[in-house]
């Protein structure tokens, strides 16, 4: 991968870093495409079971699109090309739209998560942040609104009232507010954030990967379904685990009172 985006394998964990601290880890078109390719690599490699994404330095996780090069091209692209590449293709940062990864993804928010960077964090399954982290959709300050899942995911995570406040005001909100409304799971000091997040990722990677992936898939796909439809989806998913080697290993480990050694099959 390019120096702008790096992937480091730590056991079964992929540490993905946006290395553009001079522009607050904002993404131009090239860096965005590289991040999409990195997610695709993570999804493709069986040995990689959990991902952690963070930004280089201590100022920003991701400040969204590099406005000097990104937004005008994005907004002025002719409609057919726009829909082919953006609406139908991967969203900002890759995982925000049309790139569905069932493996667990954790955001280590080490500073500003603004606009598209905020949307990238929202597309992760779990969010840990530093004490000085700040979150905001500043889009309305510049004449547009979130377009890569912010209007959809934020409400699902924090509720309509909290989402309206954040989106319509264009204000920034600190880590304490983020924890209070359920936006982040945990807050750590900056100096220990990445170590704590990686330790938790290693913990997740010790669990049954197929069970995690199917559970995440059900939770995502069940949104918008009726209760009966969602329960049938859950039951069907559970049954599909019945013939896996991991289930046999898990039940054997339980009987033998030992840690399970899952292989993802």
C-alpha positions as CSV (number, residue, x, y, z in Angstrom):
1,X,0.0,0.0,0.0
2,X,1.0,3.6,-0.5
3,X,2.5,5.6,2.4
4,X,-0.8,7.5,2.6
5,X,-2.6,4.3,3.7
6,X,-0.8,1.5,5.6
7,X,-1.9,-2.0,6.7
8,X,0.1,-3.7,9.4
9,X,-0.8,-7.3,10.4
10,X,-0.6,-8.0,14.1
11,X,-1.6,-11.6,14.5
12,X,-5.2,-11.8,13.2
13,X,-5.6,-8.1,13.5
14,X,-5.2,-5.6,10.7
15,X,-4.1,-2.1,11.8
16,X,-5.1,0.4,9.1
17,X,-3.6,3.9,9.4
18,X,-4.4,7.0,7.4
19,X,-0.9,8.6,7.1
20,X,-1.8,12.2,6.0
21,X,-1.3,14.2,9.3
22,X,-0.2,17.3,7.4
23,X,-3.8,17.6,6.1
24,X,-5.4,16.2,9.3
25,X,-5.6,12.8,7.6
26,X,-8.2,14.1,5.1
27,X,-8.5,12.0,2.0
28,X,-8.1,13.2,-1.6
29,X,-9.3,11.0,-4.5
30,X,-6.1,8.9,-4.6
31,X,-5.9,8.3,-0.9
32,X,-9.6,7.4,-0.8
33,X,-9.1,4.8,-3.6
34,X,-6.1,3.3,-1.7
35,X,-8.2,3.0,1.4
36,X,-10.9,1.2,-0.6
37,X,-8.3,-1.2,-1.8
38,X,-7.0,-1.7,1.8
39,X,-10.5,-2.6,3.0
40,X,-10.8,-5.1,0.1
41,X,-7.5,-6.7,1.1
42,X,-8.7,-7.0,4.7
43,X,-12.0,-8.6,3.6
44,X,-10.1,-11.0,1.2
45,X,-7.5,-12.4,3.6
46,X,-8.9,-15.1,5.9
47,X,-6.1,-14.7,8.5
48,X,-7.2,-11.1,9.1
49,X,-10.2,-11.4,11.4
50,X,-10.5,-7.9,13.0
51,X,-9.5,-4.4,11.8
52,X,-8.6,-1.3,13.7
53,X,-8.5,2.0,11.7
54,X,-6.9,5.2,13.0
55,X,-5.1,8.3,11.8
56,X,-1.5,9.2,12.1
57,X,-0.4,11.7,14.8
58,X,-2.5,13.0,17.6
59,X,-4.5,15.8,16.0
60,X,-7.0,14.0,13.7
61,X,-8.6,10.6,13.0
62,X,-9.8,11.9,9.7
63,X,-11.0,15.4,8.8
64,X,-13.0,14.1,5.9
65,X,-12.4,15.0,2.2
66,X,-9.5,17.1,1.2
67,X,-11.7,20.1,0.2
68,X,-9.0,21.6,-2.0
69,X,-9.3,18.7,-4.5
70,X,-12.3,16.6,-3.5
71,X,-15.6,18.3,-3.0
72,X,-15.8,20.4,-6.2
73,X,-14.9,17.4,-8.4
74,X,-17.4,15.3,-6.5
75,X,-20.2,17.8,-6.8
76,X,-19.6,18.8,-10.4
77,X,-19.1,15.3,-11.9
78,X,-21.8,14.7,-14.6
79,X,-24.8,12.7,-13.2
80,X,-24.2,9.4,-15.1
81,X,-20.5,9.2,-14.1
82,X,-21.4,10.3,-10.5
83,X,-23.9,7.5,-10.0
84,X,-21.7,4.9,-11.6
85,X,-18.6,5.7,-9.6
86,X,-20.0,7.1,-6.3
87,X,-23.6,6.1,-5.7
88,X,-23.1,2.6,-7.0
89,X,-19.5,2.3,-5.9
90,X,-17.8,2.3,-2.5
91,X,-18.5,5.4,-0.4
92,X,-16.1,7.8,1.2
93,X,-13.4,5.9,3.0
94,X,-14.7,2.7,1.4
95,X,-16.9,1.1,4.0
96,X,-19.5,3.9,4.2
97,X,-21.4,2.6,1.2
98,X,-21.5,-0.4,-1.1
99,X,-18.5,-2.2,0.5
100,X,-20.0,-4.6,3.0
101,X,-17.5,-6.3,5.3
102,X,-18.8,-8.7,7.9
103,X,-15.6,-8.9,9.9
104,X,-15.5,-6.7,13.0
105,X,-14.0,-3.2,12.5
106,X,-13.0,-0.8,15.4
107,X,-12.2,2.9,15.0
108,X,-9.5,4.3,17.2
109,X,-10.5,8.0,17.0
110,X,-7.3,9.8,18.0
111,X,-8.5,13.4,17.4
112,X,-10.9,15.2,15.0
113,X,-13.5,13.0,13.2
114,X,-15.1,15.6,11.0
115,X,-17.7,15.2,8.2
116,X,-16.5,12.4,6.0
117,X,-14.1,11.3,8.7
118,X,-17.0,11.2,11.1
119,X,-18.9,9.1,8.6
120,X,-16.0,6.7,8.4
121,X,-16.0,6.3,12.1
122,X,-19.8,5.7,12.1
123,X,-19.4,2.9,9.5
124,X,-17.2,1.0,12.0
125,X,-18.8,-1.4,14.5
126,X,-17.1,-0.1,17.7
127,X,-15.6,3.3,18.4
128,X,-13.0,4.0,21.0
129,X,-11.6,7.6,21.3
130,X,-9.0,9.7,22.9
131,X,-10.0,12.2,25.6
132,X,-9.4,15.2,23.3
133,X,-11.3,13.7,20.3
134,X,-14.0,15.8,18.7
135,X,-16.8,14.9,16.4
136,X,-18.8,17.0,14.0
137,X,-20.7,17.3,10.7
138,X,-19.7,20.8,9.6
139,X,-21.2,20.3,6.2
140,X,-24.1,22.8,6.7
141,X,-21.5,25.5,7.3
142,X,-20.3,25.1,3.7
143,X,-23.6,24.5,1.9
144,X,-24.1,20.8,1.8
145,X,-25.0,17.9,4.1
146,X,-23.5,14.4,4.9
147,X,-23.7,12.1,1.9
148,X,-21.9,8.9,3.0
149,X,-24.1,7.5,5.7
150,X,-24.1,10.3,8.2
151,X,-27.7,11.1,7.9
152,X,-28.6,7.4,8.2
153,X,-26.1,5.8,10.7
154,X,-25.9,8.6,13.2
155,X,-29.6,8.5,14.0
156,X,-29.5,4.7,14.3
157,X,-26.6,5.0,16.8
158,X,-27.5,8.0,19.0
159,X,-31.3,8.5,18.3
160,X,-33.1,11.1,16.2
161,X,-32.8,14.1,18.6
162,X,-29.1,13.8,19.2
163,X,-28.5,13.2,15.5
164,X,-30.6,16.3,14.5
165,X,-28.6,18.4,16.9
166,X,-25.2,17.3,15.5
167,X,-26.2,17.5,11.8
168,X,-28.3,20.6,11.7
169,X,-26.0,22.8,13.9
170,X,-22.7,22.0,12.2
171,X,-21.1,22.2,15.7
172,X,-18.3,20.0,17.1
173,X,-18.9,17.8,20.1
174,X,-16.3,16.5,22.6
175,X,-15.6,13.0,23.8
176,X,-17.6,13.3,27.0
177,X,-20.7,14.2,25.0
178,X,-20.0,11.4,22.5
179,X,-19.8,8.8,25.4
180,X,-22.9,10.2,27.0
181,X,-25.1,9.7,23.9
182,X,-23.6,6.3,23.0
183,X,-21.6,7.5,20.0
184,X,-18.4,6.0,21.4
185,X,-17.9,2.9,23.5
186,X,-14.9,3.9,25.6
187,X,-12.5,6.9,26.1
188,X,-8.8,6.5,26.7
189,X,-5.9,8.9,27.2
190,X,-4.3,9.7,23.9
191,X,-1.0,7.9,24.8
192,X,-2.8,4.6,25.5
193,X,-5.7,4.7,23.0
194,X,-4.1,2.6,20.2
195,X,-2.6,0.0,22.6
196,X,-6.0,-0.4,24.3
197,X,-7.8,-0.6,21.0
198,X,-5.4,-3.2,19.6
199,X,-5.6,-5.2,22.8
200,X,-9.4,-5.3,22.5
201,X,-9.0,-6.2,18.8
202,X,-6.8,-9.1,19.7
203,X,-9.4,-10.2,22.3
204,X,-12.1,-10.1,19.6
205,X,-9.9,-12.0,17.2
206,X,-9.7,-14.9,19.7
207,X,-13.5,-15.5,19.3
208,X,-15.2,-17.6,16.6
209,X,-14.8,-15.6,13.4
210,X,-17.7,-17.1,11.5
211,X,-20.0,-16.6,14.4
212,X,-18.9,-12.9,14.6
213,X,-19.3,-12.4,10.9
214,X,-22.8,-14.0,10.7
215,X,-23.9,-12.1,13.8
216,X,-22.8,-8.8,12.3
217,X,-24.4,-9.6,9.0
218,X,-27.8,-10.4,10.7
219,X,-27.7,-7.2,12.8
220,X,-27.0,-5.1,9.7
221,X,-29.5,-6.8,7.4
222,X,-32.3,-6.9,10.1
223,X,-32.5,-3.1,10.1
224,X,-35.8,-2.2,8.5
225,X,-37.3,-5.7,8.6
226,X,-40.4,-6.6,10.6
227,X,-39.7,-8.3,13.9
228,X,-40.9,-11.7,12.5
229,X,-38.7,-11.3,9.4
230,X,-35.7,-10.3,11.6
231,X,-36.2,-13.3,13.9
232,X,-36.4,-15.7,11.0
233,X,-33.2,-14.2,9.6
234,X,-31.5,-14.7,13.0
235,X,-32.7,-18.3,13.2
236,X,-31.6,-19.2,9.7
237,X,-28.1,-17.7,10.4
238,X,-27.8,-19.7,13.6
239,X,-28.7,-22.9,11.7
240,X,-26.0,-22.2,9.1
241,X,-23.3,-22.4,11.8
242,X,-24.5,-25.9,12.8
243,X,-22.1,-27.8,10.4
244,X,-19.0,-25.7,11.0
245,X,-15.8,-27.0,12.4
246,X,-15.6,-24.0,14.7
247,X,-18.9,-25.0,16.3
248,X,-17.5,-28.5,17.0
249,X,-14.3,-26.9,18.3
250,X,-16.2,-24.5,20.6
251,X,-18.4,-27.2,22.1
252,X,-15.4,-29.5,22.5
253,X,-13.4,-26.8,24.2
254,X,-16.4,-26.1,26.6
255,X,-16.6,-29.8,27.6
256,X,-12.8,-30.1,28.0
257,X,-12.6,-26.8,29.9
258,X,-9.9,-25.3,27.6
259,X,-9.7,-22.2,25.4
260,X,-11.1,-22.8,21.9
261,X,-8.9,-22.6,18.9
262,X,-11.0,-21.4,16.0
263,X,-10.0,-21.7,12.4
264,X,-12.8,-19.8,10.7
265,X,-14.3,-22.8,8.9
